[in-house]
């Protein structure tokens, strides 16, 4: 009498469920890591590490506060900057650039507004670093 067993034990197992689990965890961590990263970082303007330029810029715009600054030494409100820059740049050649220096207290958005004005009118603009106050050694910018 030959009794045969119809139930054979399979010694192997399938890895497909394990790979599915690994890919799901990978997708989860990628999504979570993008949600954790901050959307805005504080930006500190660099300090001046070199000596000042000998020649005075022809068009110098300084943003000293959130609401205004100076254009060639004359006080100007932020709302009037575009009109004043149009009048000032009309006196100069196309190769002249605007030298923009921004105080650290001024939000970066105000500087971007001025950069957009220059881009709209196709003016060249140079960002100058904030001058180091007299009697203080220059400090390196924070990373």
RASULPE-V844534 format. One record per residue. N is the residue number from 0. RES is the residue in one letter. NEAR is the number of other ideal C-beta (glycine too) atoms within 12 Angstrom. Layout:
n: [N	N]
res: [RES	RES]
near: [NEAR	NEAR]
This chain:
n: [0	1	2	3	4	5	6	7	8	9	10	11	12	13	14	15	16	17	18	19	20	21	22	23	24	25	26	27	28	29	30	31	32	33	34	35	36	37	38	39	40	41	42	43	44	45	46	47	48	49	50	51	52	53	54	55	56	57	58	59	60	61	62	63	64	65	66	67	68	69	70	71	72	73	74	75	76	77	78	79	80	81	82	83	84	85	86	87	88	89	90	91	92	93	94	95	96	97	98	99	100	101	102	103	104	105	106	107	108	109	110	111	112	113	114	115	116	117	118	119	120	121	122	123	124	125	126	127	128	129	130	131	132	133	134	135	136	137	138	139	140	141	142]
res: [X	X	X	X	X	X	X	X	X	X	X	X	X	X	X	X	X	X	X	X	X	X	X	X	X	X	X	X	X	X	X	X	X	X	X	X	X	X	X	X	X	X	X	X	X	X	X	X	X	X	X	X	X	X	X	X	X	X	X	X	X	X	X	X	X	X	X	X	X	X	X	X	X	X	X	X	X	X	X	X	X	X	X	X	X	X	X	X	X	X	X	X	X	X	X	X	X	X	X	X	X	X	X	X	X	X	X	X	X	X	X	X	X	X	X	X	X	X	X	X	X	X	X	X	X	X	X	X	X	X	X	X	X	X	X	X	X	X	X	X	X	X	X]
near: [3	4	5	7	7	6	6	8	8	7	5	7	9	9	10	10	11	12	12	13	13	14	14	14	14	14	14	14	14	14	13	12	11	12	11	10	11	8	7	9	10	12	17	19	26	22	21	23	15	13	10	17	15	7	8	11	25	21	36	29	43	31	39	25	19	19	18	23	33	26	33	23	15	18	19	27	20	29	14	21	35	25	17	27	34	20	18	28	30	15	14	21	12	12	10	20	23	35	31	36	32	35	25	26	17	28	21	22	16	28	31	19	26	37	25	18	28	27	15	15	22	13	30	22	29	21	24	27	26	27	24	20	13	9	6	11	11	19	17	13	16	12	8]
